[in-house]
Amino acid sequence: MRTRMNQQLVEVVSGSLPLLNNVFGILSGMFLVIFAGFFVAVSPATYRRGMELLVPASHRALAADVLSEIATTLRHWIKGAATAMLIIGVLNAVGLTALGVPAALALGLFAGLMAFIPFLGPVLGMIPALGVALTISPQKALYVFFLYLAIQVVESNLITPLLMKGMVKLEPALTILFQAFMAALFGILGLALAVPLLAILKVLVNRLYVERVANAH
């Protein structure tokens, strides 16, 4: 019996390793991209000078202006993402407190931090709360599940799109559609990069195409 249990345990662990590798790979990629974008947004001058050297001298003034606008846009995106995390953390903390779940503030804070990671973040943020709720009763855990699900739906379809419209000037419908497009093409990592990439594309299209067409007429 013990040998059989050991074999089953080995099979479960070995079968879960590819999934764990994929999850950690996705998280590592997201954090690398996020921190790279953060450093570019905080100190754009260093990276801007390097990019300007790749542009012909006659277009360097325009390139410098566009790169500065992109850096400003990325800073606004970071502020919007941080605001969304704060709102989600508060909503979760208030909801868990109302449900009588212990350590509601800490659990809400963790959920807010995890909200920065699309798709996987809400799941990771919910797991500790479900674990605490299960120590009380399965019914309490079910209530917690529906609380997190409701907050995630509101965050994905209302909070984040409206914040991006206010801070990054992205229309909510366009943001949601582009997130779905990037998720379909590149999976979770594409979803994570959808909003900042859309903001950058908007700056490039406005400055390098729309304004030039308007000036041509």
Salt bridges, closest charged atoms under 4 A:
GLU52 OE2 - ARG48 NE 3.62
ASP65 OD2 - ARG207 NH2 2.62
GLU69 OE1 - ARG207 NH1 2.80
GLU171 OE1 - LYS165 NZ 3.99
GLU211 OE1 - ARG207 NE 3.05
